[in-house]
Amino acid sequence: MSILSQARSSKGTVFWMAPEVAKAKPHGPPADIWSLGCTVLEMLTGKVPYPDMEWTHALLKIGRGIPPKIPNTLSEDARDFIAKCVQANQKDRPSAAQLLEHPFVKRPLQH
């Protein structure tokens, strides 16, 4: 089954989909962590992950484990938080509990 065929049978929105979901592989909470990273990226940039790609091209990149680009204009804490979330190997992604301890979440906002 091709990645495109698998995507049609998968649940979720392509731009936020974890590689294991895009490839219709077994997945669990780490897939949600990938999606969280993509959501935080979108919230901070105002753009969807893979903003200059059609969904089919984005799906192929995601299926290959290529994470979205994280702009250098974001804070170091934000970049690190997102980068940890969008690790290609789901075993390398932190848990939600670990992310709650990340400086991006713990550090007070600077005004």
C-alpha positions as CSV (number, residue, x, y, z in Angstrom):
1,M,0.0,0.0,0.0
2,S,1.4,3.4,-0.9
3,I,1.7,6.3,1.5
4,L,-1.1,8.1,-0.3
5,S,-3.4,5.1,0.0
6,Q,-2.5,4.7,3.7
7,A,-3.2,8.4,4.3
8,R,-6.7,8.0,2.9
9,S,-7.4,5.3,5.5
10,S,-5.7,7.2,8.4
11,K,-7.3,9.5,10.7
12,G,-6.0,13.0,11.2
13,T,-4.9,16.1,9.3
14,V,-1.8,15.6,7.2
15,F,0.2,18.6,8.2
16,W,0.1,17.6,11.9
17,M,0.4,13.8,11.3
18,A,3.2,11.9,12.8
19,P,5.4,9.7,10.5
20,E,4.1,6.5,12.0
21,V,0.5,7.6,11.4
22,A,1.3,8.7,7.9
23,K,2.7,5.2,7.2
24,A,-0.3,3.5,8.9
25,K,2.1,1.9,11.5
26,P,1.1,1.2,15.1
27,H,1.1,4.4,17.1
28,G,0.1,5.8,20.5
29,P,0.8,8.9,22.6
30,P,4.1,9.7,20.9
31,A,2.0,10.5,17.8
32,D,0.1,13.1,19.8
33,I,3.4,14.6,20.9
34,W,4.5,15.1,17.3
35,S,1.1,16.8,16.6
36,L,1.6,19.0,19.6
37,G,4.9,20.1,18.3
38,C,3.4,21.0,15.0
39,T,0.5,22.8,16.7
40,V,2.9,24.9,18.8
41,L,4.9,25.7,15.7
42,E,1.8,26.8,13.9
43,M,0.7,28.9,16.9
44,L,4.1,30.7,17.1
45,T,4.5,31.3,13.4
46,G,0.9,31.7,12.2
47,K,1.7,29.1,9.5
48,V,0.9,25.4,9.2
49,P,3.9,23.0,9.3
50,Y,5.4,22.5,5.8
51,P,3.7,25.8,4.7
52,D,5.0,25.9,1.1
53,M,4.0,22.4,0.2
54,E,0.9,20.7,-1.2
55,W,-0.5,18.1,1.3
56,T,0.7,15.2,-0.8
57,H,4.3,16.5,-0.8
58,A,4.1,17.2,2.9
59,L,2.8,13.7,3.5
60,L,5.7,12.1,1.7
61,K,8.2,14.2,3.7
62,I,6.4,13.3,7.0
63,G,6.4,9.6,6.0
64,R,10.1,9.8,5.5
65,G,10.5,11.3,9.0
66,I,11.5,14.7,7.8
67,P,10.3,17.2,10.5
68,P,9.0,20.6,9.6
69,K,11.4,23.5,9.5
70,I,11.6,25.4,12.8
71,P,12.5,29.1,12.2
72,N,15.5,30.6,13.9
73,T,13.3,33.6,14.8
74,L,11.7,31.6,17.6
75,S,13.2,31.5,21.0
76,E,15.8,28.9,21.8
77,D,13.4,27.3,24.3
78,A,10.6,27.2,21.7
79,R,12.9,25.7,19.1
80,D,14.1,23.0,21.5
81,F,10.6,22.2,22.6
82,I,9.3,21.7,19.1
83,A,12.4,19.8,17.9
84,K,12.0,17.4,20.8
85,C,8.4,16.8,19.8
86,V,9.0,16.2,16.1
87,Q,11.7,13.5,16.4
88,A,11.3,11.0,13.5
89,N,11.6,8.0,15.8
90,Q,8.6,8.0,18.2
91,K,10.7,6.4,20.9
92,D,12.9,9.5,20.9
93,R,10.0,11.9,21.6
94,P,9.4,13.0,25.2
95,S,6.3,12.1,27.1
96,A,3.7,14.8,28.0
97,A,4.9,14.7,31.6
98,Q,8.5,15.3,30.4
99,L,7.3,18.2,28.3
100,L,5.6,19.8,31.2
101,E,9.1,20.1,32.8
102,H,10.6,21.8,29.7
103,P,11.8,25.4,30.1
104,F,9.5,26.5,27.3
105,V,6.5,25.5,29.5
106,K,8.1,26.2,32.9
107,R,9.7,29.6,32.3
108,P,7.6,32.6,33.0
109,L,6.7,34.8,30.0
110,Q,9.0,37.8,29.6
111,H,7.1,41.1,29.1
